[in-house]
Amino acid sequence: MFGGLSGATVIDSLDTLYLMELKEEFQEAKAWVEESFHLNVSGEASLFEVNIRYIGGLLSAFYLTGEEVFRIKAIKLGEKLLPAFNTPTGIPKGVVNFKSGSNRSWGWAMAGSSSILAEFGSLHLEFLHLTELSGNPVFAEKATVKNIRKVLKKIDKPFGLYPNFLSPVSGNWMQHHVSVGGLGDSFYEYLIKSWLMSAKTDMEAKDMYYEALEAIETHLLNVSPGGLTYIAEWRGGILDHKMGHLACFSGGMIALGAEDAKEEKRAHYRELAAQITKTCHESYARSDTKLGPEAFWFNSGREAVATQLSESYYILRPEVVESYMYLWRQTHDPIYREWGWEGPGCPREKLSNGSWLLWDPRRVQQ
């Protein structure tokens, strides 16, 4: 996954340590980056995971502190990822070999023929800053308009939707599976955040975001018989009436983007954000442990609950609480703080002495 790189949690936590004023812990982490975070590794790495966890963490730490070690390591690591973009279309493949400089797609991605929307669509923010901090335009050229967006704007999109699998060789969609959850999620997030990060000058990102959101609302948005609003998944025109935990970031994203929508849509998007976030809260509230499952369904009279054992687990995903945070900051409604304590706070006493193991969110197992 990380090509032999170590310390993913340390680097991903640097900004949190700093913001929480955990000064001793931050200095310890910084010393580890200086002395023990080595880039002379030779394994295969995920372009996406290394970018969001390592480069994102290092860039955040640099901007918070101005410490050169973070800037230098981020740039050097970014250079090691560039071979992933050596494809006929400029759409990067998902895996890069740090030793040989070769690349490949994930074997599970349409038999190794496809790149993933959420992966190649979640590079823009970090790579723009790599160019800004290094003076090397190659990072921005690879990850932004000249390659990725150019391909995405040119290709036909079914009903304005972005499928999850794209061939980096031909530039064609490989399967019409659309999801705002896994495989698609952060592509949409990076569009609205690119607009905001640019001081609201990146009109292309803004237009792509609102056009995508309109298509999602038209073709994927549903309201259950019980009144819960959810974003279904789309497979060639047929809806799977389920929502993944990963898709629960969308409440916060829609709230974040509401301010810059057309004036007549702003209140609507704020309400939509609140309704989706309420649904995600229900996926927690309806489990025995008050922890949400990996995916929850709306079928056979059951709503916002896991119906398959393969989706009945919780792995510390942050998307639901993230949406609570965005909605709290926008509305200051105390309900979002209350919800924030319900789930993660529920098993804390049981876990503190190590005697309980939470796995299936439908029940507590000892």
MIPASE-61611 format. One record per residue (C-alpha): x, y, z. Coordinates in steps of 0.05 Angstrom, whole numbers, plus 5000, padded with zeros to 4 digits. Example, Ala and Ser with C-alpha at 12.3 -4.5 7.8 and 13.67 -1.06 7.14 Angstrom:
! residues 2
524649105156;527349795143;
END
This chain:
! residues 366
500050005000;505550505019;511350204980;515550095043;514450785072;513350765147;509851225196;503351365160;499651505225;505151955251;505152395189;497652385180;497052625253;502053205251;496953755239;492253475292;497853455344;499654175327;492554445328;491054105394;497354415423;500253745441;507054055437;511253495465;508052975420;508653425360;516153535372;517052785379;513452675313;517453215279;523952895304;521652235276;520352545208;527352865208;531052245232;527051625213;522451785155;526551505098;524551555025;529551054997;524350504992;523050034934;516149744940;509549854904;505350434930;498350694922;498751374888;492351584924;494051344994;501151624993;498452284968;492852395017;496352115079;503752275070;503952875023;497653175052;500253085123;507053385107;504153975070;499354125127;505054095177;509254565135;503855085127;502355075202;509655115224;514055355167;518854785183;523054635121;523653895135;516253795119;516654185054;522853825029;520253135046;513553285012;516853504947;521652914945;515952424957;511752764904;517352654854;517151914869;509751894850;510452224782;511651564742;504351384757;502351904705;506251584648;500151354609;497351524539;491851964568;495552264627;490551934674;495051614726;494850884743;493550704815;500150374834;507250614825;513550204836;518550624874;524450204851;523150134776;518850734763;513650294730;506250344742;500049904739;492749914755;489749534813;488348814794;481248864822;479649484780;476349164720;481748624715;487249134719;484849574662;482150174700;483950764742;479150964798;475451634798;476551774872;483951634864;485952034803;480752564823;483952674891;490752954873;489253674854;489754004922;496453704942;499753734874;498154464864;501754614929;507654184909;508554624848;507755254890;512855024941;517854734893;517255194833;516654574789;510454624744;510353874730;506053724792;500454194773;500853994700;500153264716;494553304766;490153864741;487154174679;492153974627;491053234637;485752974684;480453514677;481553554602;479852814596;473852854642;470853454608;471653144539;468652454553;461152344550;458152254619;451751844626;446352334649;451852794673;454352264722;461652054732;462651294732;468051014777;472450634727;476350974671;481550684625;488151064630;489850804561;483650974520;480451504564;473851134562;469250924619;470150184633;463750064673;457650494688;457850434764;456851104798;457751204873;458551804919;461451304968;467450854956;470950924889;467851604875;467352004939;473352474944;473152664870;467053094886;470153354951;476453574915;472353974864;468954424915;475254474956;479354664894;474555234883;475255464954;482855364957;483655794895;480456384931;474356244888;477856344821;477855624795;471355684757;472455024722;472454654789;466255034812;462354884749;464354144749;462254084822;455354394816;453854034751;455753374783;451553524845;445553684801;446353014765;447052644832;440752974859;436852824796;438852094787;441451824854;437752194909;431951824942;427351895002;425451255037;418251105058;420451285128;422751975105;430251865104;434152205048;439851795018;444351764957;443751094922;448850764877;447650724802;449450124758;447850254685;441150564701;439250094758;439550364830;442349984889;438550284947;444350304995;449050825022;456150685044;459150995106;464151325059;458451695025;456552025091;461752555079;456852845028;452653195080;458553615101;460753725029;453953975007;453654435068;460654695051;458654844979;451855144994;454455855003;457055904932;451155574897;446155984858;442356414907;435756054896;439155384912;442955564976;437455425026;435654794988;442854524993;443254695066;436954295079;439353725035;445853705074;442053675139;437453115114;443152675089;446952775154;440652585193;440251935152;447551775168;446151905241;440451405237;445250875212;448750955279;442651045322;439450405296;445349955314;446149635382;452949945393;451150635365;456650545313;454850565240;456049985192;460350005130;454050035087;446650085101;440649925058;433650155044;429649545023;424749015046;421849495097;428549605131;431850285130;438850535146;441249855172;446249355148;442948745117;449148355097;454448065144;459848305096;457849025109;456648965183;463049235211;465849895236;473050105222;473650795253;471351165192;470551915204;465552125150;459352165194;462652575249;465853015195;458953195170;456753345241;462553835246;460854195182;453454245200;455154485270;459655035244;454455255194;448255225238;450755195311;444954725323;446954345387;444053695359;450453585320;454653615382;449953135417;450252655358;457852695359;457952415429;452851865417;456951415371;464351455388;462751595461;458250995471;463450435475;468850845507;467950565578;467849855553;474049945511;478250325561;480449705599;481449285536;476048785555;471348925498;472148845423;467449205376;466748885308;459548785286;456049445301;449449065309;451948755374;457648795424;462248205427;466848035485;
END
